[in-house]
Amino acid sequence: MKVCVVGLGKVGLPIASYLKRFHRVTGYDTNEFLISALISGNNPLPTAPQLDRSDIEFVSALPKNVLYDVAYVIVPTPQDG
């Protein structure tokens, strides 16, 4: 199954990491610094699991001709304080 995780923050990245065990996963985020770091094997998010960069395809632009079976869309959650 082809899965896309949209939003690779502290929630989306662990979800992508878990799903990679069972499916082909594409991780999408508009933060190009984050995508570049993840592609190079660096994880700038201290709370997220370390990843083998070959397991997940990280992109900052989704191709228009690719269809996914499932998409998880993770949006920012406001925090008080």
C-alpha positions as CSV (number, residue, x, y, z in Angstrom):
1,M,0.0,0.0,0.0
2,K,1.2,3.5,-0.8
3,V,0.8,5.9,2.1
4,C,1.5,9.6,2.3
5,V,2.0,11.4,5.6
6,V,1.5,15.2,5.3
7,G,3.2,17.1,8.0
8,L,6.4,15.7,9.5
9,G,6.5,17.4,12.9
10,K,6.5,15.7,16.3
11,V,3.3,13.8,15.4
12,G,3.7,13.1,11.7
13,L,7.3,11.8,11.8
14,P,6.6,9.0,14.3
15,I,3.5,8.0,12.4
16,A,5.5,7.8,9.2
17,S,8.2,5.8,11.1
18,Y,5.7,3.3,12.3
19,L,3.9,2.9,9.0
20,K,7.1,2.3,7.1
21,R,7.2,-1.2,8.7
22,F,4.2,-2.2,6.7
23,H,3.8,0.1,3.7
24,R,5.7,2.3,1.2
25,V,5.6,5.7,2.8
26,T,6.1,9.2,1.4
27,G,6.7,11.9,4.0
28,Y,5.7,15.4,2.8
29,D,6.3,18.8,4.5
30,T,6.6,22.3,3.2
31,N,9.6,23.0,5.5
32,E,12.5,22.4,3.0
33,F,15.1,22.6,5.8
34,L,13.4,19.7,7.6
35,I,13.1,17.7,4.4
36,S,16.8,18.3,3.5
37,A,17.9,17.3,7.0
38,L,15.8,14.1,6.9
39,I,17.1,13.2,3.5
40,S,20.7,13.6,4.7
41,G,20.0,11.3,7.7
42,N,19.8,14.0,10.3
43,N,16.7,14.2,12.5
44,P,16.2,17.8,13.8
45,L,13.3,16.9,15.9
46,P,14.6,15.7,19.3
47,T,11.3,13.8,20.2
48,A,11.0,11.9,17.0
49,P,12.6,8.5,16.4
50,Q,15.8,8.1,14.4
51,L,15.1,7.0,10.9
52,D,16.8,5.0,8.2
53,R,16.5,7.5,5.3
54,S,16.1,4.7,2.8
55,D,12.8,3.6,4.4
56,I,10.8,6.8,3.7
57,E,10.7,9.0,0.7
58,F,10.9,12.6,2.0
59,V,9.6,15.3,-0.3
60,S,8.8,19.0,-0.1
61,A,6.5,18.9,-3.2
62,L,4.1,16.2,-4.0
63,P,4.1,15.0,-7.6
64,K,0.8,15.5,-9.3
65,N,0.8,12.2,-11.1
66,V,1.1,9.9,-8.0
67,L,-1.9,8.4,-6.3
68,Y,-1.7,7.2,-2.7
69,D,-4.0,4.6,-1.1
70,V,-4.1,6.4,2.2
71,A,-3.1,10.0,3.2
72,Y,-2.6,11.1,6.8
73,V,-2.8,14.9,7.2
74,I,-1.2,16.1,10.4
75,V,-1.9,19.8,11.1
76,P,-0.4,22.0,13.8
77,T,-2.2,22.1,17.1
78,P,-2.2,25.4,19.0
79,Q,-0.7,25.3,22.4
80,D,-1.6,27.6,25.3
81,G,1.3,29.4,27.0
